[in-house]
Every structure is written in structure tokens, then in C-alpha cells.
Amino acid sequence: MGFSESISSGFRKYADFGGRSSRSELWFWLLFTLLAGVGLIIVDVILGTSGGLTAVFALVVLVPTMAVEIRRLHDIDRSGSWWLIGFVPLIGAIFLIVWWTKVGHEGLNKYGRNPLTA
């Protein structure tokens, strides 16, 4: 899945916590949110809006980011509740990053079809 497809998929599946997401879908989505966030920080500094635009953007992408991260966990056959491990300082983030870089489960799993073959 390409960059623009990942972004449109992230917004199209805004609150879809079911199914599976490929590695590229997650990482391109995270890259988009990072680049847009940095761009909005720069715009906020130029306009003197005290981070208002960045805060609005963060709220807009909060739910789709959670959804794509949970769908990515589904792709490696893990429950979406494992997403909560991210709240454990440092260790949680390390676990999530390692899991998100793993190759997805081949074929059908309890969360649906492989997103690369669907």
C-alpha cells in the first residue's frame, strides 16, 4: 500500500477497530501524522497561534491512529487490547514497535484476511 492509499485508508476507516492493517499502512500513516504535525508546529509558530492548529490536528487523527495501530496488532494475531501496553513507560513502546515491524500472519486469522492479499 502506498503513501496516499494509507492516508486515505486511515481516514476512510476512521473508527474501524476490526480487521487487519499491513505494515506499510501503519508506517505510512504514522509518517503522515509526523510530517503534518511538524508542518503545523511551524505554521503555529509563524502565526503565533500557541499550538492551536497542532492540537486540533492531534485530536482529529487520534481515533484513526488508534484504529490503524490496533488493526496492525490484529495482523500479527494479537488482541487490540495489547495496544494498552503502550502506556507502560519505555517498555510498552518497545513492545509495540517490535510487534508493528513483524510480518503479518499469513492467510486468514480470527481478525480477517491478510490485508496484502485481500
Biopython code that builds the backbone (N, CA, C, O; Angstrom):
import numpy as np
from Bio.PDB.StructureBuilder import StructureBuilder

atoms = [
    (1, "MET", "N", (0.850, -1.170, 0.000)),
    (1, "MET", "CA", (0.000, 0.000, 0.000)),
    (1, "MET", "C", (0.896, 1.232, 0.000)),
    (1, "MET", "O", (1.853, 1.306, 0.770)),
    (2, "GLY", "N", (0.591, 2.186, -0.849)),
    (2, "GLY", "CA", (1.386, 3.398, -0.973)),
    (2, "GLY", "C", (1.023, 4.452, 0.056)),
    (2, "GLY", "O", (0.096, 4.288, 0.849)),
    (3, "PHE", "N", (1.782, 5.540, 0.019)),
    (3, "PHE", "CA", (1.614, 6.628, 0.982)),
    (3, "PHE", "C", (0.208, 7.204, 0.938)),
    (3, "PHE", "O", (-0.462, 7.279, 1.967)),
    (4, "SER", "N", (-0.249, 7.614, -0.249)),
    (4, "SER", "CA", (-1.574, 8.247, -0.343)),
    (4, "SER", "C", (-2.692, 7.250, -0.043)),
    (4, "SER", "O", (-3.710, 7.624, 0.540)),
    (5, "GLU", "N", (-2.515, 5.987, -0.434)),
    (5, "GLU", "CA", (-3.526, 4.977, -0.126)),
    (5, "GLU", "C", (-3.639, 4.752, 1.378)),
    (5, "GLU", "O", (-4.734, 4.555, 1.904)),
    (6, "SER", "N", (-2.500, 4.784, 2.064)),
    (6, "SER", "CA", (-2.502, 4.592, 3.517)),
    (6, "SER", "C", (-3.210, 5.743, 4.222)),
    (6, "SER", "O", (-3.948, 5.530, 5.185)),
    (7, "ILE", "N", (-2.986, 6.942, 3.746)),
    (7, "ILE", "CA", (-3.635, 8.109, 4.358)),
    (7, "ILE", "C", (-5.143, 8.061, 4.123)),
    (7, "ILE", "O", (-5.925, 8.266, 5.050)),
    (8, "SER", "N", (-5.548, 7.789, 2.883)),
    (8, "SER", "CA", (-6.989, 7.729, 2.607)),
    (8, "SER", "C", (-7.629, 6.569, 3.361)),
    (8, "SER", "O", (-8.764, 6.693, 3.822)),
    (9, "SER", "N", (-6.932, 5.453, 3.495)),
    (9, "SER", "CA", (-7.451, 4.326, 4.251)),
    (9, "SER", "C", (-7.603, 4.687, 5.726)),
    (9, "SER", "O", (-8.584, 4.307, 6.366)),
    (10, "GLY", "N", (-6.631, 5.419, 6.260)),
    (10, "GLY", "CA", (-6.709, 5.843, 7.655)),
    (10, "GLY", "C", (-7.934, 6.692, 7.926)),
    (10, "GLY", "O", (-8.593, 6.520, 8.952)),
    (11, "PHE", "N", (-8.247, 7.605, 7.021)),
    (11, "PHE", "CA", (-9.432, 8.451, 7.206)),
    (11, "PHE", "C", (-10.722, 7.713, 6.846)),
    (11, "PHE", "O", (-11.759, 7.932, 7.472)),
    (12, "ARG", "N", (-10.658, 6.843, 5.844)),
    (12, "ARG", "CA", (-11.840, 6.089, 5.432)),
    (12, "ARG", "C", (-12.274, 5.109, 6.531)),
    (12, "ARG", "O", (-13.467, 4.918, 6.771)),
    (13, "LYS", "N", (-11.293, 4.495, 7.187)),
    (13, "LYS", "CA", (-11.575, 3.543, 8.273)),
    (13, "LYS", "C", (-11.401, 4.246, 9.617)),
    (13, "LYS", "O", (-10.820, 3.683, 10.545)),
    (14, "TYR", "N", (-11.894, 5.452, 9.719)),
    (14, "TYR", "CA", (-11.685, 6.354, 10.852)),
    (14, "TYR", "C", (-11.808, 5.661, 12.203)),
    (14, "TYR", "O", (-10.913, 5.773, 13.040)),
    (15, "ALA", "N", (-12.891, 4.957, 12.419)),
    (15, "ALA", "CA", (-13.122, 4.320, 13.716)),
    (15, "ALA", "C", (-13.350, 2.826, 13.565)),
    (15, "ALA", "O", (-14.098, 2.228, 14.338)),
    (16, "ASP", "N", (-12.712, 2.221, 12.576)),
    (16, "ASP", "CA", (-12.837, 0.783, 12.329)),
    (16, "ASP", "C", (-11.734, 0.061, 13.091)),
    (16, "ASP", "O", (-10.580, 0.040, 12.663)),
    (17, "PHE", "N", (-12.099, -0.529, 14.222)),
    (17, "PHE", "CA", (-11.125, -1.225, 15.057)),
    (17, "PHE", "C", (-11.099, -2.716, 14.767)),
    (17, "PHE", "O", (-10.404, -3.467, 15.452)),
    (18, "GLY", "N", (-11.843, -3.152, 13.767)),
    (18, "GLY", "CA", (-11.849, -4.555, 13.368)),
    (18, "GLY", "C", (-11.030, -4.739, 12.111)),
    (18, "GLY", "O", (-10.711, -3.770, 11.423)),
    (19, "GLY", "N", (-10.692, -5.961, 11.814)),
    (19, "GLY", "CA", (-9.919, -6.245, 10.621)),
    (19, "GLY", "C", (-8.430, -6.118, 10.865)),
    (19, "GLY", "O", (-7.958, -6.134, 12.001)),
    (20, "ARG", "N", (-7.701, -5.990, 9.758)),
    (20, "ARG", "CA", (-6.247, -6.001, 9.812)),
    (20, "ARG", "C", (-5.668, -4.882, 8.960)),
    (20, "ARG", "O", (-6.282, -4.448, 7.985)),
    (21, "SER", "N", (-4.470, -4.414, 9.340)),
    (21, "SER", "CA", (-3.735, -3.414, 8.567)),
    (21, "SER", "C", (-2.328, -3.928, 8.310)),
    (21, "SER", "O", (-1.722, -4.571, 9.167)),
    (22, "SER", "N", (-1.820, -3.641, 7.130)),
    (22, "SER", "CA", (-0.458, -4.058, 6.787)),
    (22, "SER", "C", (0.567, -3.148, 7.455)),
    (22, "SER", "O", (0.233, -2.082, 7.973)),
    (23, "ARG", "N", (1.816, -3.590, 7.432)),
    (23, "ARG", "CA", (2.886, -2.764, 7.996)),
    (23, "ARG", "C", (2.973, -1.431, 7.281)),
    (23, "ARG", "O", (3.100, -0.386, 7.920)),
    (24, "SER", "N", (2.905, -1.462, 5.949)),
    (24, "SER", "CA", (3.039, -0.208, 5.200)),
    (24, "SER", "C", (1.909, 0.758, 5.522)),
    (24, "SER", "O", (2.131, 1.966, 5.596)),
    (25, "GLU", "N", (0.701, 0.239, 5.714)),
    (25, "GLU", "CA", (-0.423, 1.115, 6.058)),
    (25, "GLU", "C", (-0.158, 1.835, 7.376)),
    (25, "GLU", "O", (-0.387, 3.040, 7.477)),
    (26, "LEU", "N", (0.321, 1.112, 8.388)),
    (26, "LEU", "CA", (0.612, 1.726, 9.683)),
    (26, "LEU", "C", (1.749, 2.725, 9.570)),
    (26, "LEU", "O", (1.606, 3.865, 10.013)),
    (27, "TRP", "N", (2.878, 2.330, 8.987)),
    (27, "TRP", "CA", (4.059, 3.196, 8.989)),
    (27, "TRP", "C", (3.866, 4.423, 8.102)),
    (27, "TRP", "O", (4.355, 5.502, 8.437)),
    (28, "PHE", "N", (3.167, 4.282, 6.981)),
    (28, "PHE", "CA", (2.878, 5.464, 6.162)),
    (28, "PHE", "C", (1.916, 6.402, 6.890)),
    (28, "PHE", "O", (2.050, 7.621, 6.785)),
    (29, "TRP", "N", (0.947, 5.848, 7.627)),
    (29, "TRP", "CA", (0.033, 6.682, 8.407)),
    (29, "TRP", "C", (0.807, 7.452, 9.467)),
    (29, "TRP", "O", (0.608, 8.655, 9.634)),
    (30, "LEU", "N", (1.695, 6.757, 10.190)),
    (30, "LEU", "CA", (2.486, 7.420, 11.230)),
    (30, "LEU", "C", (3.417, 8.474, 10.632)),
    (30, "LEU", "O", (3.622, 9.529, 11.233)),
    (31, "LEU", "N", (3.983, 8.198, 9.456)),
    (31, "LEU", "CA", (4.826, 9.187, 8.784)),
    (31, "LEU", "C", (4.007, 10.423, 8.420)),
    (31, "LEU", "O", (4.461, 11.551, 8.611)),
    (32, "PHE", "N", (2.802, 10.210, 7.896)),
    (32, "PHE", "CA", (1.914, 11.322, 7.556)),
    (32, "PHE", "C", (1.607, 12.175, 8.782)),
    (32, "PHE", "O", (1.690, 13.402, 8.722)),
    (33, "THR", "N", (1.252, 11.528, 9.898)),
    (33, "THR", "CA", (0.905, 12.302, 11.093)),
    (33, "THR", "C", (2.121, 13.056, 11.629)),
    (33, "THR", "O", (1.987, 14.176, 12.122)),
    (34, "LEU", "N", (3.297, 12.455, 11.536)),
    (34, "LEU", "CA", (4.520, 13.131, 11.979)),
    (34, "LEU", "C", (4.822, 14.352, 11.113)),
    (34, "LEU", "O", (5.061, 15.444, 11.630)),
    (35, "LEU", "N", (4.808, 14.161, 9.794)),
    (35, "LEU", "CA", (5.121, 15.275, 8.884)),
    (35, "LEU", "C", (4.090, 16.390, 8.980)),
    (35, "LEU", "O", (4.446, 17.569, 9.006)),
    (36, "ALA", "N", (2.818, 16.022, 9.033)),
    (36, "ALA", "CA", (1.767, 17.042, 9.155)),
    (36, "ALA", "C", (1.868, 17.752, 10.495)),
    (36, "ALA", "O", (1.675, 18.965, 10.570)),
    (37, "GLY", "N", (2.165, 17.013, 11.543)),
    (37, "GLY", "CA", (2.316, 17.625, 12.863)),
    (37, "GLY", "C", (3.468, 18.614, 12.910)),
    (37, "GLY", "O", (3.328, 19.708, 13.457)),
    (38, "VAL", "N", (4.608, 18.236, 12.339)),
    (38, "VAL", "CA", (5.764, 19.146, 12.305)),
    (38, "VAL", "C", (5.431, 20.375, 11.462)),
    (38, "VAL", "O", (5.763, 21.501, 11.834)),
    (39, "GLY", "N", (4.775, 20.152, 10.328)),
    (39, "GLY", "CA", (4.376, 21.282, 9.486)),
    (39, "GLY", "C", (3.444, 22.232, 10.211)),
    (39, "GLY", "O", (3.572, 23.450, 10.089)),
    (40, "LEU", "N", (2.511, 21.682, 10.960)),
    (40, "LEU", "CA", (1.573, 22.530, 11.698)),
    (40, "LEU", "C", (2.241, 23.243, 12.871)),
    (40, "LEU", "O", (1.841, 24.351, 13.226)),
    (41, "ILE", "N", (3.238, 22.631, 13.468)),
    (41, "ILE", "CA", (4.005, 23.316, 14.515)),
    (41, "ILE", "C", (4.675, 24.556, 13.923)),
    (41, "ILE", "O", (4.659, 25.628, 14.527)),
    (42, "ILE", "N", (5.262, 24.398, 12.741)),
    (42, "ILE", "CA", (5.914, 25.526, 12.070)),
    (42, "ILE", "C", (4.894, 26.619, 11.759)),
    (42, "ILE", "O", (5.157, 27.800, 11.987)),
    (43, "VAL", "N", (3.733, 26.225, 11.240)),
    (43, "VAL", "CA", (2.681, 27.200, 10.938)),
    (43, "VAL", "C", (2.209, 27.884, 12.222)),
    (43, "VAL", "O", (1.991, 29.095, 12.238)),
    (44, "ASP", "N", (2.050, 27.105, 13.297)),
    (44, "ASP", "CA", (1.657, 27.688, 14.584)),
    (44, "ASP", "C", (2.661, 28.734, 15.062)),
    (44, "ASP", "O", (2.275, 29.785, 15.573)),
    (45, "VAL", "N", (3.952, 28.440, 14.894)),
    (45, "VAL", "CA", (4.986, 29.397, 15.319)),
    (45, "VAL", "C", (4.916, 30.659, 14.465)),
    (45, "VAL", "O", (5.012, 31.768, 14.989)),
    (46, "ILE", "N", (4.750, 30.499, 13.161)),
    (46, "ILE", "CA", (4.692, 31.647, 12.254)),
    (46, "ILE", "C", (3.471, 32.517, 12.549)),
    (46, "ILE", "O", (3.563, 33.744, 12.582)),
    (47, "LEU", "N", (2.322, 31.861, 12.762)),
    (47, "LEU", "CA", (1.082, 32.603, 13.006)),
    (47, "LEU", "C", (0.917, 33.025, 14.461)),
    (47, "LEU", "O", (0.074, 33.866, 14.775)),
    (48, "GLY", "N", (1.713, 32.448, 15.339)),
    (48, "GLY", "CA", (1.597, 32.765, 16.763)),
    (48, "GLY", "C", (0.318, 32.243, 17.383)),
    (48, "GLY", "O", (-0.261, 32.901, 18.248)),
    (49, "THR", "N", (-0.138, 31.061, 16.953)),
    (49, "THR", "CA", (-1.410, 30.512, 17.437)),
    (49, "THR", "C", (-1.245, 29.607, 18.653)),
    (49, "THR", "O", (-2.180, 28.894, 19.020)),
    (50, "SER", "N", (-0.096, 29.624, 19.270)),
    (50, "SER", "CA", (0.157, 28.881, 20.519)),
    (50, "SER", "C", (-0.174, 27.396, 20.433)),
    (50, "SER", "O", (-0.653, 26.813, 21.405)),
    (51, "GLY", "N", (0.073, 26.786, 19.294)),
    (51, "GLY", "CA", (-0.141, 25.346, 19.155)),
    (51, "GLY", "C", (-1.571, 24.936, 18.888)),
    (51, "GLY", "O", (-1.897, 23.752, 18.960)),
    (52, "GLY", "N", (-2.426, 25.886, 18.582)),
    (52, "GLY", "CA", (-3.838, 25.585, 18.362)),
    (52, "GLY", "C", (-4.082, 24.663, 17.179)),
    (52, "GLY", "O", (-4.850, 23.707, 17.287)),
    (53, "LEU", "N", (-3.439, 24.940, 16.054)),
    (53, "LEU", "CA", (-3.622, 24.100, 14.863)),
    (53, "LEU", "C", (-3.104, 22.694, 15.107)),
    (53, "LEU", "O", (-3.732, 21.714, 14.706)),
    (54, "THR", "N", (-1.961, 22.596, 15.762)),
    (54, "THR", "CA", (-1.375, 21.293, 16.051)),
    (54, "THR", "C", (-2.277, 20.498, 16.984)),
    (54, "THR", "O", (-2.445, 19.292, 16.804)),
    (55, "ALA", "N", (-2.848, 21.150, 17.965)),
    (55, "ALA", "CA", (-3.744, 20.473, 18.906)),
    (55, "ALA", "C", (-5.007, 19.962, 18.207)),
    (55, "ALA", "O", (-5.456, 18.847, 18.472)),
    (56, "VAL", "N", (-5.575, 20.770, 17.321)),
    (56, "VAL", "CA", (-6.762, 20.340, 16.575)),
    (56, "VAL", "C", (-6.423, 19.143, 15.697)),
    (56, "VAL", "O", (-7.188, 18.180, 15.638)),
    (57, "PHE", "N", (-5.282, 19.196, 15.013)),
    (57, "PHE", "CA", (-4.862, 18.078, 14.171)),
    (57, "PHE", "C", (-4.664, 16.819, 15.008)),
    (57, "PHE", "O", (-5.081, 15.733, 14.605)),
    (58, "ALA", "N", (-4.031, 16.958, 16.169)),
    (58, "ALA", "CA", (-3.796, 15.800, 17.037)),
    (58, "ALA", "C", (-5.125, 15.157, 17.459)),
    (58, "ALA", "O", (-5.234, 13.933, 17.517)),
    (59, "LEU", "N", (-6.111, 15.974, 17.746)),
    (59, "LEU", "CA", (-7.429, 15.435, 18.115)),
    (59, "LEU", "C", (-8.108, 14.752, 16.933)),
    (59, "LEU", "O", (-8.765, 13.724, 17.097)),
    (60, "VAL", "N", (-7.947, 15.328, 15.742)),
    (60, "VAL", "CA", (-8.578, 14.757, 14.546)),
    (60, "VAL", "C", (-7.987, 13.384, 14.212)),
    (60, "VAL", "O", (-8.722, 12.484, 13.806)),
    (61, "VAL", "N", (-6.688, 13.214, 14.374)),
    (61, "VAL", "CA", (-6.053, 11.942, 13.995)),
    (61, "VAL", "C", (-5.919, 10.964, 15.159)),
    (61, "VAL", "O", (-5.392, 9.868, 14.970)),
    (62, "LEU", "N", (-6.375, 11.322, 16.342)),
    (62, "LEU", "CA", (-6.247, 10.441, 17.500)),
    (62, "LEU", "C", (-6.959, 9.104, 17.287)),
    (62, "LEU", "O", (-6.339, 8.049, 17.426)),
    (63, "VAL", "N", (-8.231, 9.134, 16.957)),
    (63, "VAL", "CA", (-9.007, 7.899, 16.792)),
    (63, "VAL", "C", (-8.517, 7.079, 15.599)),
    (63, "VAL", "O", (-8.341, 5.870, 15.750)),
    (64, "PRO", "N", (-8.282, 7.675, 14.405)),
    (64, "PRO", "CA", (-7.793, 6.835, 13.317)),
    (64, "PRO", "C", (-6.404, 6.246, 13.587)),
    (64, "PRO", "O", (-6.089, 5.159, 13.103)),
    (65, "THR", "N", (-5.579, 6.953, 14.351)),
    (65, "THR", "CA", (-4.267, 6.408, 14.684)),
    (65, "THR", "C", (-4.420, 5.201, 15.605)),
    (65, "THR", "O", (-3.758, 4.180, 15.413)),
    (66, "MET", "N", (-5.283, 5.317, 16.591)),
    (66, "MET", "CA", (-5.545, 4.167, 17.465)),
    (66, "MET", "C", (-6.085, 2.996, 16.653)),
    (66, "MET", "O", (-5.686, 1.851, 16.868)),
    (67, "ALA", "N", (-6.989, 3.280, 15.725)),
    (67, "ALA", "CA", (-7.613, 2.221, 14.931)),
    (67, "ALA", "C", (-6.588, 1.496, 14.067)),
    (67, "ALA", "O", (-6.578, 0.266, 14.034)),
    (68, "VAL", "N", (-5.728, 2.231, 13.368)),
    (68, "VAL", "CA", (-4.759, 1.575, 12.494)),
    (68, "VAL", "C", (-3.724, 0.804, 13.317)),
    (68, "VAL", "O", (-3.252, -0.246, 12.883)),
    (69, "GLU", "N", (-3.369, 1.311, 14.492)),
    (69, "GLU", "CA", (-2.417, 0.595, 15.346)),
    (69, "GLU", "C", (-3.029, -0.705, 15.876)),
    (69, "GLU", "O", (-2.346, -1.726, 15.953)),
    (70, "ILE", "N", (-4.292, -0.670, 16.233)),
    (70, "ILE", "CA", (-4.969, -1.875, 16.719)),
    (70, "ILE", "C", (-5.165, -2.872, 15.589)),
    (70, "ILE", "O", (-4.986, -4.074, 15.786)),
    (71, "ARG", "N", (-5.533, -2.384, 14.397)),
    (71, "ARG", "CA", (-5.671, -3.300, 13.257)),
    (71, "ARG", "C", (-4.328, -3.943, 12.912)),
    (71, "ARG", "O", (-4.286, -5.093, 12.473)),
    (72, "ARG", "N", (-3.230, -3.208, 13.108)),
    (72, "ARG", "CA", (-1.894, -3.769, 12.866)),
    (72, "ARG", "C", (-1.600, -4.893, 13.862)),
    (72, "ARG", "O", (-1.014, -5.910, 13.493)),
    (73, "LEU", "N", (-2.003, -4.713, 15.118)),
    (73, "LEU", "CA", (-1.850, -5.797, 16.090)),
    (73, "LEU", "C", (-2.671, -7.010, 15.675)),
    (73, "LEU", "O", (-2.230, -8.145, 15.856)),
    (74, "HIS", "N", (-3.851, -6.786, 15.124)),
    (74, "HIS", "CA", (-4.668, -7.887, 14.625)),
    (74, "HIS", "C", (-3.945, -8.641, 13.508)),
    (74, "HIS", "O", (-4.085, -9.858, 13.390)),
    (75, "ASP", "N", (-3.184, -7.932, 12.700)),
    (75, "ASP", "CA", (-2.484, -8.568, 11.586)),
    (75, "ASP", "C", (-1.445, -9.575, 12.072)),
    (75, "ASP", "O", (-1.154, -10.548, 11.376)),
    (76, "ILE", "N", (-0.889, -9.352, 13.248)),
    (76, "ILE", "CA", (0.076, -10.324, 13.782)),
    (76, "ILE", "C", (-0.609, -11.257, 14.780)),
    (76, "ILE", "O", (0.049, -11.913, 15.587)),
    (77, "ASP", "N", (-1.945, -11.306, 14.712)),
    (77, "ASP", "CA", (-2.774, -12.217, 15.507)),
    (77, "ASP", "C", (-2.722, -11.915, 17.001)),
    (77, "ASP", "O", (-2.724, -12.827, 17.827)),
    (78, "ARG", "N", (-2.676, -10.623, 17.341)),
    (78, "ARG", "CA", (-2.728, -10.193, 18.746)),
    (78, "ARG", "C", (-4.008, -9.387, 18.955)),
    (78, "ARG", "O", (-4.496, -8.717, 18.045)),
    (79, "SER", "N", (-4.527, -9.466, 20.148)),
    (79, "SER", "CA", (-5.722, -8.720, 20.504)),
    (79, "SER", "C", (-5.420, -7.223, 20.512)),
    (79, "SER", "O", (-4.303, -6.808, 20.819)),
    (80, "GLY", "N", (-6.409, -6.430, 20.177)),
    (80, "GLY", "CA", (-6.245, -4.980, 20.203)),
    (80, "GLY", "C", (-6.003, -4.435, 21.597)),
    (80, "GLY", "O", (-5.479, -3.332, 21.754)),
    (81, "SER", "N", (-6.379, -5.200, 22.608)),
    (81, "SER", "CA", (-6.142, -4.738, 23.981)),
    (81, "SER", "C", (-4.648, -4.655, 24.311)),
    (81, "SER", "O", (-4.267, -3.995, 25.278)),
    (82, "TRP", "N", (-3.806, -5.313, 23.524)),
    (82, "TRP", "CA", (-2.357, -5.181, 23.711)),
    (82, "TRP", "C", (-1.901, -3.758, 23.439)),
    (82, "TRP", "O", (-0.806, -3.376, 23.852)),
    (83, "TRP", "N", (-2.719, -2.961, 22.751)),
    (83, "TRP", "CA", (-2.374, -1.570, 22.483)),
    (83, "TRP", "C", (-2.142, -0.807, 23.783)),
    (83, "TRP", "O", (-1.347, 0.132, 23.825)),
    (84, "LEU", "N", (-2.834, -1.210, 24.837)),
    (84, "LEU", "CA", (-2.726, -0.532, 26.133)),
    (84, "LEU", "C", (-1.338, -0.664, 26.755)),
    (84, "LEU", "O", (-0.986, 0.110, 27.645)),
    (85, "ILE", "N", (-0.542, -1.640, 26.295)),
    (85, "ILE", "CA", (0.810, -1.799, 26.833)),
    (85, "ILE", "C", (1.657, -0.565, 26.522)),
    (85, "ILE", "O", (2.675, -0.330, 27.173)),
    (86, "GLY", "N", (1.246, 0.212, 25.543)),
    (86, "GLY", "CA", (1.951, 1.443, 25.198)),
    (86, "GLY", "C", (1.974, 2.462, 26.326)),
    (86, "GLY", "O", (2.787, 3.386, 26.308)),
    (87, "PHE", "N", (1.090, 2.306, 27.308)),
    (87, "PHE", "CA", (1.074, 3.220, 28.440)),
    (87, "PHE", "C", (2.130, 2.887, 29.492)),
    (87, "PHE", "O", (2.359, 3.671, 30.413)),
    (88, "VAL", "N", (2.773, 1.721, 29.358)),
    (88, "VAL", "CA", (3.875, 1.375, 30.259)),
    (88, "VAL", "C", (5.105, 2.126, 29.747)),
    (88, "VAL", "O", (5.527, 1.916, 28.610)),
    (89, "PRO", "N", (5.676, 2.991, 30.567)),
    (89, "PRO", "CA", (6.798, 3.813, 30.088)),
    (89, "PRO", "C", (7.936, 2.974, 29.492)),
    (89, "PRO", "O", (8.354, 1.969, 30.068)),
    (90, "LEU", "N", (8.414, 3.400, 28.350)),
    (90, "LEU", "CA", (9.528, 2.834, 27.593)),
    (90, "LEU", "C", (9.310, 1.401, 27.149)),
    (90, "LEU", "O", (9.343, 1.126, 25.950)),
    (91, "ILE", "N", (9.089, 0.484, 28.068)),
    (91, "ILE", "CA", (8.943, -0.936, 27.737)),
    (91, "ILE", "C", (7.750, -1.142, 26.810)),
    (91, "ILE", "O", (7.838, -1.893, 25.839)),
    (92, "GLY", "N", (6.646, -0.484, 27.104)),
    (92, "GLY", "CA", (5.454, -0.639, 26.284)),
    (92, "GLY", "C", (5.682, -0.190, 24.858)),
    (92, "GLY", "O", (5.265, -0.867, 23.918)),
    (93, "ALA", "N", (6.339, 0.943, 24.686)),
    (93, "ALA", "CA", (6.624, 1.445, 23.342)),
    (93, "ALA", "C", (7.542, 0.494, 22.591)),
    (93, "ALA", "O", (7.371, 0.284, 21.390)),
    (94, "ILE", "N", (8.508, -0.080, 23.284)),
    (94, "ILE", "CA", (9.433, -1.030, 22.639)),
    (94, "ILE", "C", (8.666, -2.256, 22.157)),
    (94, "ILE", "O", (8.856, -2.697, 21.023)),
    (95, "PHE", "N", (7.795, -2.814, 23.011)),
    (95, "PHE", "CA", (6.997, -3.966, 22.598)),
    (95, "PHE", "C", (6.169, -3.642, 21.361)),
    (95, "PHE", "O", (6.158, -4.415, 20.403)),
    (96, "LEU", "N", (5.474, -2.503, 21.375)),
    (96, "LEU", "CA", (4.620, -2.153, 20.239)),
    (96, "LEU", "C", (5.426, -1.982, 18.962)),
    (96, "LEU", "O", (5.018, -2.472, 17.909)),
    (97, "ILE", "N", (6.554, -1.302, 19.031)),
    (97, "ILE", "CA", (7.367, -1.097, 17.835)),
    (97, "ILE", "C", (7.848, -2.433, 17.276)),
    (97, "ILE", "O", (7.816, -2.646, 16.064)),
    (98, "VAL", "N", (8.288, -3.322, 18.142)),
    (98, "VAL", "CA", (8.743, -4.644, 17.690)),
    (98, "VAL", "C", (7.589, -5.395, 17.036)),
    (98, "VAL", "O", (7.758, -5.978, 15.965)),
    (99, "TRP", "N", (6.421, -5.388, 17.668)),
    (99, "TRP", "CA", (5.271, -6.092, 17.091)),
    (99, "TRP", "C", (4.835, -5.476, 15.780)),
    (99, "TRP", "O", (4.492, -6.198, 14.844)),
    (100, "TRP", "N", (4.840, -4.148, 15.690)),
    (100, "TRP", "CA", (4.398, -3.494, 14.464)),
    (100, "TRP", "C", (5.348, -3.718, 13.304)),
    (100, "TRP", "O", (4.959, -3.532, 12.151)),
    (101, "THR", "N", (6.581, -4.112, 13.577)),
    (101, "THR", "CA", (7.526, -4.376, 12.483)),
    (101, "THR", "C", (7.504, -5.836, 12.043)),
    (101, "THR", "O", (8.110, -6.178, 11.027)),
    (102, "LYS", "N", (6.826, -6.695, 12.777)),
    (102, "LYS", "CA", (6.751, -8.110, 12.420)),
    (102, "LYS", "C", (5.914, -8.316, 11.160)),
    (102, "LYS", "O", (5.003, -7.544, 10.861)),
    (103, "VAL", "N", (6.247, -9.371, 10.439)),
    (103, "VAL", "CA", (5.458, -9.762, 9.273)),
    (103, "VAL", "C", (4.101, -10.247, 9.760)),
    (103, "VAL", "O", (4.009, -10.958, 10.761)),
    (104, "GLY", "N", (3.054, -9.863, 9.051)),
    (104, "GLY", "CA", (1.703, -10.252, 9.437)),
    (104, "GLY", "C", (1.457, -11.738, 9.281)),
    (104, "GLY", "O", (2.186, -12.433, 8.574)),
    (105, "HIS", "N", (0.425, -12.211, 9.947)),
    (105, "HIS", "CA", (0.013, -13.613, 9.884)),
    (105, "HIS", "C", (-0.438, -13.940, 8.466)),
    (105, "HIS", "O", (-1.283, -13.247, 7.900)),
    (106, "GLU", "N", (0.121, -14.983, 7.907)),
    (106, "GLU", "CA", (-0.250, -15.393, 6.546)),
    (106, "GLU", "C", (-1.677, -15.913, 6.505)),
    (106, "GLU", "O", (-2.121, -16.611, 7.417)),
    (107, "GLY", "N", (-2.375, -15.576, 5.466)),
    (107, "GLY", "CA", (-3.718, -16.091, 5.270)),
    (107, "GLY", "C", (-4.729, -15.515, 6.235)),
    (107, "GLY", "O", (-4.602, -14.384, 6.702)),
    (108, "LEU", "N", (-5.735, -16.319, 6.521)),
    (108, "LEU", "CA", (-6.851, -15.907, 7.353)),
    (108, "LEU", "C", (-6.518, -16.128, 8.832)),
    (108, "LEU", "O", (-5.987, -17.174, 9.206)),
    (109, "ASN", "N", (-6.830, -15.143, 9.658)),
    (109, "ASN", "CA", (-6.774, -15.353, 11.105)),
    (109, "ASN", "C", (-8.109, -14.910, 11.680)),
    (109, "ASN", "O", (-9.014, -14.553, 10.927)),
    (110, "LYS", "N", (-8.249, -14.927, 12.997)),
    (110, "LYS", "CA", (-9.549, -14.627, 13.596)),
    (110, "LYS", "C", (-10.001, -13.187, 13.384)),
    (110, "LYS", "O", (-11.146, -12.850, 13.685)),
    (111, "TYR", "N", (-9.106, -12.324, 12.862)),
    (111, "TYR", "CA", (-9.451, -10.921, 12.617)),
    (111, "TYR", "C", (-9.751, -10.632, 11.151)),
    (111, "TYR", "O", (-10.128, -9.513, 10.803)),
    (112, "GLY", "N", (-9.589, -11.619, 10.305)),
    (112, "GLY", "CA", (-9.908, -11.437, 8.893)),
    (112, "GLY", "C", (-8.805, -11.891, 7.965)),
    (112, "GLY", "O", (-7.870, -12.586, 8.363)),
    (113, "ARG", "N", (-8.940, -11.482, 6.726)),
    (113, "ARG", "CA", (-7.983, -11.853, 5.681)),
    (113, "ARG", "C", (-6.710, -11.038, 5.777)),
    (113, "ARG", "O", (-6.693, -9.942, 6.335)),
    (114, "ASN", "N", (-5.650, -11.592, 5.224)),
    (114, "ASN", "CA", (-4.379, -10.893, 5.136)),
    (114, "ASN", "C", (-4.583, -9.637, 4.286)),
    (114, "ASN", "O", (-5.039, -9.746, 3.148)),
    (115, "PRO", "N", (-4.260, -8.451, 4.804)),
    (115, "PRO", "CA", (-4.512, -7.216, 4.039)),
    (115, "PRO", "C", (-3.680, -7.135, 2.756)),
    (115, "PRO", "O", (-4.013, -6.360, 1.860)),
    (116, "LEU", "N", (-2.615, -7.913, 2.655)),
    (116, "LEU", "CA", (-1.791, -7.873, 1.446)),
    (116, "LEU", "C", (-2.389, -8.709, 0.326)),
    (116, "LEU", "O", (-2.066, -8.496, -0.843)),
    (117, "THR", "N", (-3.247, -9.645, 0.662)),
    (117, "THR", "CA", (-3.873, -10.490, -0.361)),
    (117, "THR", "C", (-5.350, -10.193, -0.551)),
    (117, "THR", "O", (-5.965, -10.686, -1.496)),
    (118, "ALA", "N", (-5.928, -9.389, 0.340)),
    (118, "ALA", "CA", (-7.371, -9.102, 0.248)),
    (118, "ALA", "C", (-7.649, -8.127, -0.876)),
    (118, "ALA", "O", (-8.803, -7.765, -1.109)),
]
sb = StructureBuilder()
sb.init_structure("model")
sb.init_model(0)
sb.init_chain("A")
sb.init_seg("    ")
for serial, (resi, resn, name, xyz) in enumerate(atoms, 1):
    if name == "N":
        sb.init_residue(resn, " ", resi, " ")
    sb.init_atom(name, np.array(xyz, "f"), 0.0, 1.0, " ", f" {name:<3s}", serial, name[0])
structure = sb.get_structure()
